[in-house]
Amino acid sequence: MLSFFFPGQNIGSQESPLPYLSPQLTGQRLLVGANFASAGVGILNDTGIQFVNIIRIAAQLEYFQQYQQRVRALIGADRTKQLVKQALVLMTLGGNDFVNNYYLVPYSARSRQYSLPDYVKFLISEYQKVLMKLYNLGVTRVLVTGTGPMGCVPAELAQRSRNGQCDAELQRAAGLFNPQLTQMLQNLNRKIGRNVFIAANTELMHNDFISNPGAYGFVTSKVACCGQGPYNGLGLCTQLSNLCPNRDQYAFWDPFHPSEKANKIIVQQILTGTTEYMTPMNLSTILAVDSKV
């Protein structure tokens, strides 16, 4: 999923980028950036086929091109080029290619086609193509997040775990994908000759509070605040769901997504984390470097 923006909360701007298809994204609001993301999409076109009307990554890139055309009409070609060059792009892809594709059903088409290690290599090669298309559209700073610990989210605990332990197979997938993603980004940077792509080890960031929730003020990292069934891990968060009394005490808001408090922990690591979390540098360092250019 693609988001294009100028440094927002914690890093400068008072406005968050609107969805690209929002009717309000006109005039000066275009200069804040735009969010092209669509839930459920992946690196591969066949990821998320069970969802209706999702905007696949190829279409998101086409929208990004349209966005630049609209900005050029507003401020001219030279200023648009500089605007894109100064912006930060956030890319979050990969997790859905496992939970909504390879492991969506037993003996899925992709799991029959590839062993897990070969599937990961295939994903990485396809992701590299996506990122190079993005780079060729003029961006020079791309923050790329890995997958979280996919086997530990309440949805997977509800469906795959009998004793509350993280699912070993999904954890194996994350353990294969994330290091190869970081290596691919480093290789791209060497090829380009500058640090365009920044890898965020979101698996490790999640693991910190999943393995020791009490240290971060959470009462649980297994049960979602909003949901139903075991671990509140089934279905969507609706008016009929079980709802926790205090969302700040839960590491997960719904069966898949971290709570706001957990997301703030992740963002802080992106901003100031060591190279264990951020490769080759954290976002604060990037902003300091770019401010001198």
Buried (B, 14 or more C-beta within 10 A) or exposed (E): BBBBBBBBEEBEBEBEBBBBEEEEBEEEBBBBBBBBBBEBBBBBEEBBBEEEEBBBBEBBBEBBEEBBEBBBEBBEEEEBBEBBEBBBBBBBBBBBBBBBBBBBEEEBEBBEEBEBEEBBBBBBEBBBEBBEBBBEBBBBBBBBBBBBBBBBBBBBBBBBBEEEEBBEBBBBBBBBBBBBBBEBBBEBBEEEEEBBBBBBBBBBBBBBBBEEBEEBEBEBBBBBBBBBBBBBBBBEBEEEBEEBEEBBBBBBBBBBBBBEBBEBBBBBBBBEBEEEBBBBBBBBBBBEEBEEE
